[in-house]
Amino acid sequence: MRPQAGQRGVVPSDEVDRLFAELAPHLHQVQFRPVLWSNLPSPHMTPEHMFRLARDVDKALAVPSVIGAVVIHGTDVLVESAYMADLTLRSCKPVVYTGSMRYYSETGFDGIRNLLNGVRACVLPLPPDTGVVLLMTDRIFSAREVIKINSLNIDAFEAPESGPVAYVAGEDVRLTRGSSPAADIERPLIRTKRIESKVAMISCYTGMDGTLIDHLLRQEMAGLVLEGFGAGNVPPGVVPAVERAIARGTPVVLTTRCPEGGVWPMYAYAGGGADLVKKGVILGGRLSGPKARILLMTALGATRSIARIRQIFRRNC
């Protein structure tokens, strides 16, 4: 990014070659091949872009001489894009998503350091079962676990319940764990040639009724993610619309707006998690609403079977 001449704010720059020119002196024994895939601001990335990017990374990694890939990405939806790749990449080679919180000409620009450390993480590879990772401020997070917790701070990413899987110390990458970041969760590849774009996400609010859900059903939405309260509970006025969605074969996934803890079927009152599960709602586990949406889009690209989608969520949550 760079400032606009005579105006407030920054916009995408076409000076990507300068970025790699600054990186080159620090990588004496590493050959790297820059690929300008797009020049989109992060909020302009769609799930379709994310899926196509993951497939193109996979093709690049299929070349025997390529040992890994670093993807430079805007930070607003960096988490979702990295998670899409984690779900769909077939290669086990290191893949690091990174970016910068400060723009190119801003004091303390962090992009060069993050890019350099991303390359180091590929050269000193993480264990294959780590999956796709996100690297910012010398810390490496599992794409499954990481969230963006601050909109402006340079130290903007965290994995609240688990912490980083590794960190950069000088020119070394040091693991903080001895095995997979989610060793208790099977991490199957979702084999699909497409994703389902018509998946909506609604964040519940107090006193909410089913109007929004019914509107989405009229728009022929293929899937719905509900971001509920607490351990996964929604206002009672939402329940009839949820039942209508399930009755027509639309998968409904329940998550929570809480950054830690996840959803659990604890409460059996109308709209409680246990009540919703009994009606056929799929639990999103510890996934955030945006990640559950990415997973549902990918799952629907692979199958329309509710039973199989439920199984995919069980294995990934």
MOCOR-V925985 format. One record per residue. N is the residue number from 1. SS is DSSP state (2 for helix, 1 for strand, 0 for the rest). PSI is psi in radians with two decimals (none if undefined). Layout:
((N & SS & PSI) (N & SS & PSI))
//
This chain:
((1 & 0 & 2.67) (2 & 1 & 2.71) (3 & 1 & 2.59) (4 & 0 & 2.44) (5 & 0 & 2.10) (6 & 0 & 0.13) (7 & 0 & 2.83) (8 & 0 & 2.48) (9 & 0 & 2.87) (10 & 1 & 2.71) (11 & 1 & 2.88) (12 & 0 & 2.46) (13 & 0 & 2.71) (14 & 0 & 0.37) (15 & 0 & 0.61) (16 & 2 & -0.53) (17 & 2 & -0.59) (18 & 2 & -0.64) (19 & 2 & -0.81) (20 & 2 & -0.48) (21 & 2 & -0.63) (22 & 2 & -0.50) (23 & 2 & -0.62) (24 & 2 & -0.80) (25 & 0 & -0.35) (26 & 0 & -0.09) (27 & 0 & 1.24) (28 & 0 & -0.61) (29 & 0 & 0.26) (30 & 0 & 2.24) (31 & 0 & 2.23) (32 & 0 & 2.61) (33 & 0 & 1.81) (34 & 0 & 2.39) (35 & 0 & 2.02) (36 & 0 & 1.68) (37 & 0 & -0.71) (38 & 0 & 3.04) (39 & 0 & 0.89) (40 & 0 & 2.45) (41 & 0 & 2.61) (42 & 2 & -0.78) (43 & 2 & -0.23) (44 & 2 & -0.17) (45 & 0 & 2.31) (46 & 0 & 2.87) (47 & 2 & -0.60) (48 & 2 & -0.73) (49 & 2 & -0.81) (50 & 2 & -0.73) (51 & 2 & -0.77) (52 & 2 & -0.69) (53 & 2 & -0.79) (54 & 2 & -0.73) (55 & 2 & -0.66) (56 & 2 & -0.64) (57 & 2 & -0.75) (58 & 2 & -0.74) (59 & 2 & -0.71) (60 & 2 & -0.67) (61 & 2 & -0.31) (62 & 0 & -0.31) (63 & 0 & 2.14) (64 & 0 & -0.60) (65 & 0 & -0.19) (66 & 0 & 2.16) (67 & 0 & -0.24) (68 & 1 & 3.10) (69 & 1 & 2.45) (70 & 1 & 2.18) (71 & 1 & 2.10) (72 & 1 & 2.18) (73 & 0 & 2.55) (74 & 0 & 2.64) (75 & 0 & -0.28) (76 & 0 & -0.80) (77 & 0 & 0.46) (78 & 2 & -0.69) (79 & 2 & -0.83) (80 & 2 & -0.72) (81 & 2 & -0.75) (82 & 2 & -0.66) (83 & 2 & -0.66) (84 & 2 & -0.78) (85 & 2 & -0.68) (86 & 2 & -0.61) (87 & 2 & -0.51) (88 & 2 & -0.26) (89 & 0 & 2.32) (90 & 0 & -0.52) (91 & 0 & 2.55) (92 & 0 & 0.10) (93 & 0 & 2.73) (94 & 1 & 2.34) (95 & 1 & 2.12) (96 & 1 & 2.15) (97 & 1 & 2.35) (98 & 1 & 3.05) (99 & 0 & -2.66) (100 & 0 & 2.53) (101 & 0 & -0.31) (102 & 0 & 2.52) (103 & 0 & 2.92) (104 & 0 & -0.77) (105 & 0 & 0.13) (106 & 0 & 2.54) (107 & 0 & 2.29) (108 & 0 & 0.40) (109 & 0 & 2.19) (110 & 0 & -0.01) (111 & 2 & -0.76) (112 & 2 & -0.79) (113 & 2 & -0.75) (114 & 2 & -0.70) (115 & 2 & -0.79) (116 & 2 & -0.79) (117 & 2 & -0.54) (118 & 2 & -0.73) (119 & 2 & -0.73) (120 & 2 & -0.66) (121 & 2 & -0.46) (122 & 2 & -0.68) (123 & 2 & -0.69) (124 & 0 & 1.30) (125 & 0 & 2.54) (126 & 0 & 2.79) (127 & 0 & 2.49) (128 & 2 & -0.53) (129 & 2 & 0.00) (130 & 2 & -0.52) (131 & 0 & -2.92) (132 & 0 & 2.44) (133 & 1 & 2.83) (134 & 1 & 2.23) (135 & 1 & 2.18) (136 & 1 & 2.50) (137 & 0 & 0.88) (138 & 0 & 0.15) (139 & 1 & 2.49) (140 & 1 & 2.16) (141 & 1 & 2.61) (142 & 1 & 2.37) (143 & 0 & -0.51) (144 & 0 & -0.60) (145 & 0 & -0.39) (146 & 0 & 2.56) (147 & 1 & 2.78) (148 & 1 & 2.12) (149 & 0 & -0.17) (150 & 0 & 2.34) (151 & 0 & -0.31) (152 & 0 & -0.56) (153 & 0 & 2.52) (154 & 0 & -0.53) (155 & 0 & 1.24) (156 & 0 & -0.12) (157 & 1 & 2.57) (158 & 1 & 2.72) (159 & 0 & 1.62) (160 & 0 & -0.69) (161 & 0 & -0.12) (162 & 0 & -0.43) (163 & 0 & -3.07) (164 & 0 & 2.75) (165 & 0 & -0.33) (166 & 1 & 2.93) (167 & 1 & 2.79) (168 & 1 & 2.22) (169 & 1 & 1.81) (170 & 0 & -2.08) (171 & 0 & 0.19) (172 & 1 & 2.72) (173 & 1 & 2.12) (174 & 1 & 2.24) (175 & 1 & 2.54) (176 & 0 & -0.13) (177 & 0 & 2.74) (178 & 0 & -0.16) (179 & 0 & -2.88) (180 & 0 & 2.51) (181 & 0 & -0.30) (182 & 0 & 1.10) (183 & 0 & -0.41) (184 & 0 & -0.02) (185 & 0 & 2.17) (186 & 0 & 2.38) (187 & 0 & 1.32) (188 & 0 & 2.58) (189 & 0 & 2.33) (190 & 0 & 1.88) (191 & 0 & 1.90) (192 & 0 & 2.56) (193 & 0 & -0.01) (194 & 0 & 2.92) (195 & 0 & 2.80) (196 & 0 & 1.98) (197 & 0 & -0.42) (198 & 0 & 1.15) (199 & 1 & 2.18) (200 & 1 & 2.78) (201 & 1 & 2.31) (202 & 1 & 2.26) (203 & 1 & 2.11) (204 & 0 & 2.63) (205 & 0 & 2.76) (206 & 0 & 2.39) (207 & 0 & 0.13) (208 & 0 & 2.53) (209 & 0 & -2.92) (210 & 0 & 0.19) (211 & 2 & -0.82) (212 & 2 & -0.72) (213 & 2 & -0.78) (214 & 2 & -0.66) (215 & 2 & -0.76) (216 & 2 & -0.64) (217 & 2 & -0.64) (218 & 2 & -0.44) (219 & 0 & 0.14) (220 & 0 & 0.70) (221 & 0 & 2.40) (222 & 0 & -0.31) (223 & 1 & 2.80) (224 & 1 & 2.36) (225 & 1 & 2.22) (226 & 1 & 2.20) (227 & 1 & 1.80) (228 & 1 & -2.93) (229 & 1 & 2.76) (230 & 0 & -2.26) (231 & 0 & 0.16) (232 & 0 & 1.17) (233 & 1 & 2.55) (234 & 0 & 2.80) (235 & 0 & 2.53) (236 & 2 & -0.47) (237 & 2 & -0.28) (238 & 2 & -0.47) (239 & 2 & -0.83) (240 & 2 & -0.65) (241 & 2 & -0.64) (242 & 2 & -0.76) (243 & 2 & -0.70) (244 & 2 & -0.69) (245 & 2 & -0.81) (246 & 2 & -0.68) (247 & 2 & -0.51) (248 & 0 & 0.12) (249 & 0 & 0.27) (250 & 0 & 2.08) (251 & 1 & 2.33) (252 & 1 & 2.14) (253 & 1 & 2.36) (254 & 1 & 2.23) (255 & 1 & -3.06) (256 & 1 & 2.64) (257 & 0 & -0.11) (258 & 0 & 2.34) (259 & 0 & -0.26) (260 & 0 & 2.70) (261 & 0 & -0.78) (262 & 0 & -2.99) (263 & 0 & 2.50) (264 & 0 & 2.46) (265 & 0 & 1.29) (266 & 0 & -0.69) (267 & 0 & 2.28) (268 & 0 & 0.04) (269 & 0 & 2.94) (270 & 0 & 2.09) (271 & 0 & -0.12) (272 & 0 & 2.81) (273 & 2 & -0.76) (274 & 2 & -0.67) (275 & 2 & -0.73) (276 & 2 & -0.70) (277 & 2 & -0.72) (278 & 2 & -0.54) (279 & 2 & -0.15) (280 & 0 & 0.10) (281 & 0 & 2.50) (282 & 1 & 2.29) (283 & 1 & 2.39) (284 & 0 & 0.13) (285 & 0 & -2.30) (286 & 0 & 0.09) (287 & 0 & 2.50) (288 & 0 & 2.89) (289 & 2 & -0.87) (290 & 2 & -0.68) (291 & 2 & -0.66) (292 & 2 & -0.62) (293 & 2 & -0.77) (294 & 2 & -0.75) (295 & 2 & -0.72) (296 & 2 & -0.69) (297 & 2 & -0.73) (298 & 2 & -0.74) (299 & 2 & -0.75) (300 & 2 & -0.44) (301 & 2 & -0.48) (302 & 2 & -0.53) (303 & 0 & 2.71) (304 & 0 & 0.06) (305 & 0 & 2.11) (306 & 2 & -0.67) (307 & 2 & -0.75) (308 & 2 & -0.67) (309 & 2 & -0.74) (310 & 2 & -0.71) (311 & 2 & -0.72) (312 & 2 & -0.77) (313 & 2 & -0.69) (314 & 2 & -0.68) (315 & 2 & -0.45) (316 & 2 & -0.03) (317 & 0 & none))
//
